[in-house]
């Protein structure tokens, strides 16, 4: 017996294939045929299997090359991605062929008619001898009667070969749906997949095909294959006759024939460091090297430690990065280095790697490492090309700042930044920094820095922060600790206010390495409205007014950009305040700036004087500076202001004054009004700088309050005339115009910092009638409203309520735990106006437009889903001081219904009187529906003479979860499967059993929830009528009542789980 490694390659269809038609056996020159024993010698015989050399087995007999199949049979079936020839024969895993091919392929010609019929053809070529000119691509030609290649020769070679042999192959594969296996050969072929015969082509014949779809097969126990599981693949083949020997295997299975090496810690070792066991494993009849070492079949052989000696060669190398480490002297610590040094008597390497006890059991003492520069090293063991990491040795770097780009063992790159604009924070990395890696990055040893303490040092004037958002800078005495990540990040900057020169360089360090950081003072400039072109004219009003004429009192817009003066690039990380500097601007020029975003800002300015006027011929100029540093400024010159020909808007305000009808189901009418503010601006107040002449009213007024620019509202001349009020003199209109009944946005919108009013008027200019708009910023007088209220159960009994407003809000009080009033519909123990109450949160915080509060149900009644909330008046306001109003004003701010997770609680009726006329034959425990907002008093009225538990688990509310709702809509979850389960046991106070009841109620229960608990939400009252299970009235005294309950929700498990035990009291009346 000998061994042969069968070489597999990917075919053009992506499958693994061995095809002897295109294989040249070792020792031969002619392509085609499977002859694995042509060059075997005595040394190749597997004596460990009991075999011995047999010269007669090397006898060569007359042989011929393979025969190809015809073109139609070589076509690929699109469904199976296999040649049609391979699909001819049915078997355990394939029934799409012509039959099971029993007795076929004996001489090749007897099957032509059947094959044609299966192909749907009449005269298709089956074997190459019938269509020699139709040979496939890559098929060779030979000189007739020889195996000498010859262009244009015959399609088969003729020679002698060592034939009449058998082979077996054993491997494993991991099953997944869609696997296929095809074997083509002569003569006997048996293929077992998962221990069960899948291909059976016994007998002497030409190359015949076997095909199997693994999805159609079962394993040896008749169980379907399981995805991800490993199964055996066993092939048996015998070539019993001349003159051909062919083998073709084609599959999309990944066949495993494995060898490997691994290491484990030796737990029996007592000494410094760790000793490791090194093991070499051969699995699944791997390659011939495995067979020669004694492995057979699917047997796994493991050689550990000294047992490897004489069987395999174990080598070591010390890696740093992706290759063996090369020392500063040029020595590479590869396999030959360790093997040579060990052979020369060296047993300990770099203090940490010790082979004194055995080459096959190294001891690694990381604490003793010496002679290696800082960094991460791996001792790699290898056998026959298989490698494993024995140990990772880290030589800690120096704890300091990272001055060049670094890289940790995970491959993460730390980019070092050394310059920024003033005020921008630069990240500074602190860690155990080693030498440069092979890619040039400094080695960052994460493990070596964890929990290390350090105190950063830095130059005066450099502000250093522990995190990117902290407002408190570190001092030179503040120590830090490297966290679990193994690297710390500090943040350094020089504030803009400290920039007395155009650039400043400051350093930061921990030990010896200083990181120099350069900060540049930004510059600002006036630019066009696209922020792409700087404008700095010596005179003129370009880009501010189309005709270069500005009017006294009118508001104008200009654009500012902040940039790096050294590069000219915009500073997108800059967000500073801007202000018009009156000391560096002409008298009477004032202005405001909108918030700078990514280095871009708008300013709006006006002049209360004419330039030039009766006293000066000079034009005006305006200077804008940053609020942080007056050295950062830009001046616009050449501004000319003339007297306006018409009144200009001087002050503009918008209000939400008109309410909309709104009702709140379940809210006590004592706390409601007919109308509520809707968060839509509906009133406009404009004050002009002087009264209007009778013929100088604006032609139109355009209001851009809505964030949607397409919703700008235009007030017509007729609306303006209706709003104008004649002054007592009779020759002027009042300078104030008031408009109501508007809708300045289609959606709720209570703020807009960029809102404008454009008052358009006609007047004579140079003898020609001109039409021009005059703009003014709108002052926001619209109060915020609540737009959403949600409640979430964070853990058992702990809830979070989040109230969202239409814009960011601030609190006028420092204690923000009691900002709201509630109407607690869920508090069944409260009646009437008592439900309107304040509930203090255990914790609260405000972020932008959200107020988030925490509540603990154990502290008493808390807000729940279905309750109403409103802000206390005058406490919460927007940035302009607009506050919400109380419920009892003429037009109040609206209520908001809380939605989300409902609290699951248990209430009870603990004391009752026995009904002496009770029906003793009726079930002693029954369940009843209780509306969510019904009180306990409702139960006492409906079901007197009962004691019981009220299970306040609102399944309907739970199903409002969007994920569950979508699953129900898709039919993947049924409300039939959403159930409330309960079990009630009652005993006397002495432990005697009284009554038991167990049951469940589905969300779809018609009696309780009208068929759907989402539409008819409620609780369950488990009531005991004080009758025992034996049909007797309960006696006066104390009883122990135990309740166990939970709701089952598909995909979410159990909700509202409770186990409650209470003492109940029973009274009996005397007649």
Secondary structure, DSSP 4 states (H G I P E B T S, - for coil): --------EE-TTS-EEEEGGG---TT--S--S--TTTT--GGGS-GGGT----GGGG--EEEE---PBPHHHHSEETTTTEEGGGGSB-BTTB--SSB--TT-SSSSSTTHHHHHHHHT-SS---BGGG-GGGPPTT---B-TTSS-B-TT-BSS-EEEE----EEEEEEEEE--TT-EEEEEEESEEEEEETTEEEEE--SS-SSEEEEEEGGG-B-TTSPBP-TT-EEEEEEEEE--SSS--EEEEEESS-EE-EEEEEEEE-TT--SSSEEEEEEEEEESS-SHHHHHTT--TT--EEEEGGGGTTTS--EEEEEETTEE-B-TTS-B-SHHHHHHHHHTT--EETTTEE-SS-TTS-EE-GGG--S--SEEEEEEEEETTEEEEEEEEEE--EEEE--S-EE-TT--EE----EEETTPPEEEEEEEEEEE-TTSPEEEEHHHHTT-EEE-EE-TT-EEESSTT-SSBPPTT-EEE--TTSEEEEEEE--GGG--SSEEEEEEESSS-EEEEEEE--EEEEE-TTS-SB---SS--TTT-TTS-EETT-BEEEEEEEE-TTT--B-TT----EEE-GGGS-TTEEEEEPPPBTTEEEEEEEESS-BS-SS--PPEEEEEEESS-TTSEEEEEEE-EE--SS--EEEEEEE---EEE---TTS-GGG--SEEE-SB--EEEEEESSPEETT---SEEEEE-SSSGGG-EEE-HHHHHHH--B-TTSSEE-SEEEE-S--S-SS-B---TT-EEEEEEEEEETTEEEEEEEEEEPEEEPPP-EEEEEEEEEETTEEEEEEEESS--EESSS--TT-EEEE-TT-TT--GGGGEEE---SEEEEETTEEEEEEEGGGS----TT-EEEEPTTTEE-TT--BPPPTTSTTBPPPEE-EEPPPPEEEEE-EEE--TT--TTS-SEEEEEEETT--HHHHHHHS-S-EEEEEE--HHHHTTSHHHHHHHHTTSS-GGG-EEEEEEEEEETT--EEEEEEEEEETT-HHHHTT-TTTS-EEEEEEE-SB-TTS-BPPSEEEEEEEEEEEEETTTEEEEEEEEEEEEEEE----
